[in-house]
């Protein structure tokens, strides 16, 4: 049974995470106001006041994030007891991936494997090669989804090799190692440095919005990969923002590749570059394990800063 002390910690956490999200949103508009004041003639006092406001909001955001980082262990402790989690990085800041993995273990889970995919996965010029490689590397007895989307096919390959849905046998570790080696040989993943076991949950950590003329397509590929992993085992997609050209934004918009046509139950979190976002990511993993889905953070489409505790 969860103690009253745990409930108090949880309530404080919700307040702090909501506060951190609010400060982040407020800070966004300040640079635009600074620019507007600088372009206007005259009132240097207004410029000083706006700059001071910017500095104060930035200081509040740092303090809120530091506080969220300090209480994070108490908030997530016990949420993932004994659950192996597969961590997939796709365009993520290494610090974000590392922090999420560490918080998974703090929550009582284990990192079943950490896979770092390269930008080639979301490069439209490499899509045909990724489709072909996904079919050739597929473990014996597994099936790819009926889709032409390269991200969905790559997600099907990774899911078949790395994830063990509840009450099903785990994939062969040697086949999993072969899949990762094949992806690395094709330039779609970094060489694996540790042992990989089957995960019961998965988290895909991404960055912010993609750039260039193919930005939306690249974001859709990343979103399709995460959605297909979720069809194999409960998963969470976490990124730095929810802009239209980000994987989180595309998923929330409902235009991500549909793969098999099954409903997408993938949970999303924006703000993974902050302590608040990382806590939300781990709590979202615990929620997905229980069969629930949500959209968390402070960006477009979010329903709240963290799952209901």
C-alpha positions as CSV (number, residue, x, y, z in Angstrom):
1,X,0.0,0.0,0.0
2,X,1.3,3.5,-0.9
3,X,2.0,5.6,2.3
4,X,0.6,9.0,3.1
5,X,4.2,10.3,2.8
6,X,4.4,9.0,-0.7
7,X,1.1,10.8,-1.6
8,X,2.5,14.0,-0.2
9,X,5.6,13.7,-2.3
10,X,3.6,12.9,-5.3
11,X,1.3,16.0,-4.8
12,X,4.4,18.2,-4.4
13,X,5.8,16.7,-7.5
14,X,2.7,17.5,-9.6
15,X,2.8,21.1,-8.3
16,X,6.5,21.5,-9.1
17,X,6.2,20.0,-12.6
18,X,3.2,22.2,-13.4
19,X,5.1,25.2,-12.1
20,X,8.2,24.3,-14.2
21,X,6.1,23.9,-17.3
22,X,4.4,27.2,-16.7
23,X,7.6,29.1,-16.3
24,X,9.0,27.5,-19.4
25,X,6.0,28.7,-21.4
26,X,6.3,32.2,-20.0
27,X,10.0,32.4,-20.8
28,X,9.4,31.6,-24.5
29,X,7.8,35.0,-25.3
30,X,10.4,37.2,-23.5
31,X,13.1,37.1,-26.2
32,X,10.6,38.4,-28.8
33,X,9.7,41.3,-26.5
34,X,13.4,42.1,-26.0
35,X,13.8,42.2,-29.8
36,X,10.8,44.4,-30.2
37,X,12.0,46.9,-27.6
38,X,15.5,47.0,-29.1
39,X,14.1,47.8,-32.6
40,X,12.0,50.6,-31.2
41,X,13.7,54.0,-30.7
42,X,14.0,55.7,-27.3
43,X,13.0,54.0,-24.1
44,X,16.1,52.1,-22.8
45,X,14.3,51.7,-19.4
46,X,11.8,49.4,-21.1
47,X,14.7,47.4,-22.5
48,X,16.2,47.1,-19.1
49,X,12.9,46.0,-17.5
50,X,12.3,43.4,-20.2
51,X,15.8,42.0,-19.9
52,X,15.4,41.8,-16.1
53,X,12.1,40.0,-16.6
54,X,13.9,37.5,-18.9
55,X,16.6,36.9,-16.4
56,X,14.2,36.4,-13.5
57,X,12.1,33.9,-15.5
58,X,15.2,32.0,-16.6
59,X,16.3,31.9,-12.9
60,X,12.9,30.6,-11.9
61,X,13.1,27.9,-14.6
62,X,16.5,26.8,-13.4
63,X,15.4,26.6,-9.8
64,X,12.2,24.8,-10.7
65,X,14.1,22.3,-12.8
66,X,16.8,21.7,-10.1
67,X,14.0,21.1,-7.5
68,X,12.3,18.7,-9.8
69,X,15.6,16.8,-10.3
70,X,16.1,16.6,-6.5
71,X,12.6,15.2,-5.7
72,X,12.5,12.9,-8.8
73,X,13.9,9.8,-7.1
74,X,11.2,9.9,-4.4
75,X,8.4,10.5,-7.0
76,X,9.3,7.6,-9.3
77,X,10.6,5.1,-6.8
78,X,8.9,1.7,-7.1
79,X,6.9,2.7,-10.2
80,X,8.8,0.2,-12.5
81,X,9.8,-2.5,-10.0
82,X,11.4,-5.4,-11.9
83,X,10.3,-4.2,-15.3
84,X,12.9,-4.4,-18.1
85,X,12.7,-1.3,-20.4
86,X,14.3,-1.0,-23.8
87,X,15.6,2.5,-24.5
88,X,15.8,3.7,-28.1
89,X,17.5,7.0,-28.9
90,X,16.7,8.6,-32.3
91,X,18.1,12.1,-32.8
92,X,18.2,12.6,-29.0
93,X,20.7,14.6,-27.0
94,X,22.9,11.9,-25.3
95,X,22.4,13.6,-21.9
96,X,18.6,13.2,-22.3
97,X,18.9,9.5,-23.1
98,X,21.3,8.9,-20.2
99,X,19.1,10.8,-17.7
100,X,15.9,8.8,-18.8
101,X,17.8,5.5,-18.5
102,X,19.1,6.4,-15.0
103,X,15.6,7.4,-13.8
104,X,14.2,4.1,-15.1
105,X,16.6,2.3,-12.8
106,X,15.8,4.7,-9.9
107,X,12.1,3.7,-10.5
108,X,13.1,0.0,-9.9
109,X,13.2,-1.0,-13.5
110,X,16.2,-2.3,-15.5
111,X,17.5,-1.1,-18.9
112,X,17.1,-4.2,-21.0
113,X,19.1,-2.6,-23.8
114,X,20.0,0.9,-25.2
115,X,19.9,1.3,-28.9
116,X,21.2,4.5,-30.5
117,X,19.8,5.0,-34.0
118,X,21.6,7.4,-36.5
119,X,20.0,10.2,-38.5
120,X,20.1,7.9,-41.5
121,X,16.8,6.3,-40.1
122,X,14.9,9.5,-40.8
123,X,16.7,10.5,-44.0
124,X,14.3,10.2,-46.9
125,X,17.3,9.5,-49.2
126,X,18.0,6.3,-47.2
127,X,14.3,5.1,-47.0
128,X,14.6,2.4,-49.6
129,X,17.7,1.0,-48.1
130,X,16.1,0.9,-44.6
131,X,13.0,-0.9,-46.1
132,X,15.2,-3.5,-47.7
133,X,17.4,-4.0,-44.6
134,X,14.4,-4.3,-42.3
135,X,13.1,-7.2,-44.5
136,X,16.5,-8.9,-44.7
137,X,17.3,-8.7,-41.0
138,X,13.9,-9.8,-39.7
139,X,14.3,-12.8,-37.2
140,X,13.0,-16.1,-38.3
141,X,9.3,-16.5,-37.6
142,X,8.6,-12.8,-37.2
143,X,6.5,-10.6,-39.5
144,X,6.8,-7.0,-40.5
145,X,3.7,-4.8,-40.6
146,X,1.9,-4.3,-43.9
147,X,3.3,-0.9,-44.5
148,X,5.7,0.9,-46.9
149,X,6.7,3.5,-44.3
150,X,10.4,3.0,-43.4
151,X,9.9,4.0,-39.8
152,X,7.1,1.6,-39.3
153,X,9.1,-1.2,-40.8
154,X,12.2,-0.4,-38.7
155,X,9.9,-0.3,-35.6
156,X,8.6,-3.7,-36.6
157,X,12.1,-5.1,-36.9
158,X,13.3,-3.6,-33.6
159,X,10.1,-4.8,-31.9
160,X,10.5,-8.3,-33.1
161,X,14.2,-8.4,-32.0
162,X,14.1,-6.5,-28.7
163,X,10.6,-6.6,-27.2
164,X,8.8,-9.3,-25.3
165,X,5.1,-8.6,-25.0
166,X,3.5,-9.9,-21.8
167,X,3.0,-13.7,-21.6
168,X,5.0,-14.3,-24.8
169,X,8.5,-15.8,-25.1
170,X,11.4,-13.4,-25.2
171,X,13.3,-13.0,-28.5
172,X,16.5,-14.9,-29.1
173,X,19.4,-12.8,-27.8
174,X,21.6,-13.9,-30.6
175,X,19.1,-12.9,-33.2
176,X,18.7,-9.5,-31.4
177,X,22.5,-9.0,-31.6
178,X,22.4,-9.9,-35.3
179,X,19.7,-7.3,-36.0
180,X,21.6,-4.6,-34.2
181,X,24.9,-5.5,-35.9
182,X,23.1,-5.4,-39.3
183,X,21.6,-2.0,-38.6
184,X,25.0,-0.7,-37.5
185,X,26.7,-2.2,-40.6
186,X,24.1,-0.3,-42.7
187,X,24.8,3.0,-40.9
188,X,21.4,3.1,-39.2
189,X,22.6,2.4,-35.7
190,X,25.7,2.9,-33.6
191,X,27.5,-0.3,-32.7
192,X,26.1,-1.9,-29.6
193,X,28.5,-1.8,-26.6
194,X,26.5,-3.9,-24.0
195,X,24.3,-6.9,-23.7
196,X,20.7,-6.7,-24.9
197,X,17.8,-8.5,-23.3
198,X,14.1,-8.4,-24.1
199,X,12.2,-5.4,-22.8
200,X,8.6,-5.4,-21.6
201,X,8.3,-1.6,-22.1
202,X,10.0,0.7,-24.5
203,X,10.9,4.4,-24.5
204,X,11.9,6.3,-27.6
205,X,13.9,9.5,-26.8
206,X,14.1,12.0,-29.6
207,X,15.2,15.6,-30.0
208,X,13.3,18.7,-31.1
209,X,11.8,19.5,-34.5
210,X,13.5,18.4,-37.7
211,X,14.8,21.0,-40.2
212,X,14.8,21.2,-44.0
213,X,12.3,20.6,-46.7
214,X,11.7,17.0,-45.6
215,X,11.2,17.9,-41.9
216,X,7.7,16.7,-41.6
217,X,8.5,13.4,-43.4
218,X,11.5,12.8,-41.1
219,X,9.3,13.5,-38.1
220,X,6.7,11.1,-39.4
221,X,9.3,8.3,-39.9
222,X,10.4,8.7,-36.2
223,X,6.8,8.8,-35.1
224,X,6.0,5.7,-37.1
225,X,8.9,3.8,-35.6
226,X,7.7,4.6,-32.0
227,X,4.1,3.7,-32.8
228,X,5.1,0.3,-34.2
229,X,7.2,-0.4,-31.1
230,X,4.1,0.4,-29.0
231,X,2.1,-2.2,-30.9
232,X,4.7,-4.8,-29.9
233,X,4.9,-3.6,-26.2
234,X,3.7,-0.6,-24.3
235,X,5.8,2.4,-25.2
236,X,6.4,6.1,-24.7
237,X,7.8,8.7,-27.1
238,X,9.6,11.6,-25.4
239,X,11.1,14.6,-27.2
240,X,12.3,18.1,-26.5
241,X,9.2,19.8,-27.9
242,X,5.9,19.2,-29.6
243,X,6.4,21.4,-32.7
244,X,4.7,20.4,-35.9
245,X,8.0,19.1,-37.3
246,X,8.8,17.0,-34.3
247,X,8.0,13.3,-33.7
248,X,5.9,14.2,-30.7
249,X,4.0,16.8,-32.6
250,X,3.3,14.5,-35.5
251,X,2.1,11.8,-33.2
252,X,-0.2,14.1,-31.4
253,X,-1.6,15.5,-34.7
254,X,-2.7,12.0,-35.7
255,X,-1.0,12.1,-39.0
256,X,1.8,9.6,-38.1
257,X,1.9,6.5,-40.3
258,X,-0.8,4.1,-39.3
259,X,1.1,0.9,-40.0
260,X,-1.4,-2.0,-39.5
261,X,-4.3,0.3,-39.0
262,X,-4.5,-0.6,-35.3
263,X,-5.2,2.4,-33.0
264,X,-2.1,4.2,-31.8
265,X,-1.9,4.0,-28.0
266,X,1.5,5.5,-27.8
267,X,2.0,8.0,-25.0
268,X,4.0,11.2,-25.6
269,X,6.0,13.6,-23.5
270,X,7.5,16.9,-24.5
271,X,10.2,18.6,-22.5
272,X,12.5,15.6,-22.0
273,X,15.4,18.0,-21.8
274,X,14.2,19.0,-18.3
275,X,14.0,17.1,-15.1
276,X,10.2,17.6,-15.1
277,X,9.9,16.0,-18.6
278,X,12.1,13.0,-17.6
279,X,9.9,12.4,-14.5
280,X,6.8,12.6,-16.7
281,X,8.5,10.1,-19.1
282,X,9.0,7.5,-16.4
283,X,5.6,8.0,-14.9
284,X,4.1,7.6,-18.4
285,X,6.0,4.3,-18.8
286,X,4.4,3.1,-15.6
287,X,1.0,4.2,-16.8
288,X,1.5,2.4,-20.2
289,X,2.3,-0.8,-18.3
290,X,-1.1,-0.5,-16.7
291,X,-2.8,0.0,-20.1
292,X,-3.4,3.7,-20.0
293,X,-2.2,6.4,-22.5
294,X,-1.6,10.1,-22.2
295,X,0.1,13.2,-23.7
296,X,2.2,15.1,-21.2
297,X,4.3,18.3,-21.0
298,X,3.5,21.9,-21.8
299,X,3.5,21.8,-25.6
300,X,0.6,21.7,-28.1
301,X,-1.6,18.6,-27.5
302,X,-0.5,17.9,-24.0
303,X,-3.3,17.1,-21.5
304,X,-1.2,17.9,-18.4
305,X,2.3,18.1,-17.1
306,X,2.4,14.5,-15.8
307,X,0.2,11.4,-15.5
308,X,-2.3,11.4,-12.7
309,X,-0.7,10.0,-9.6
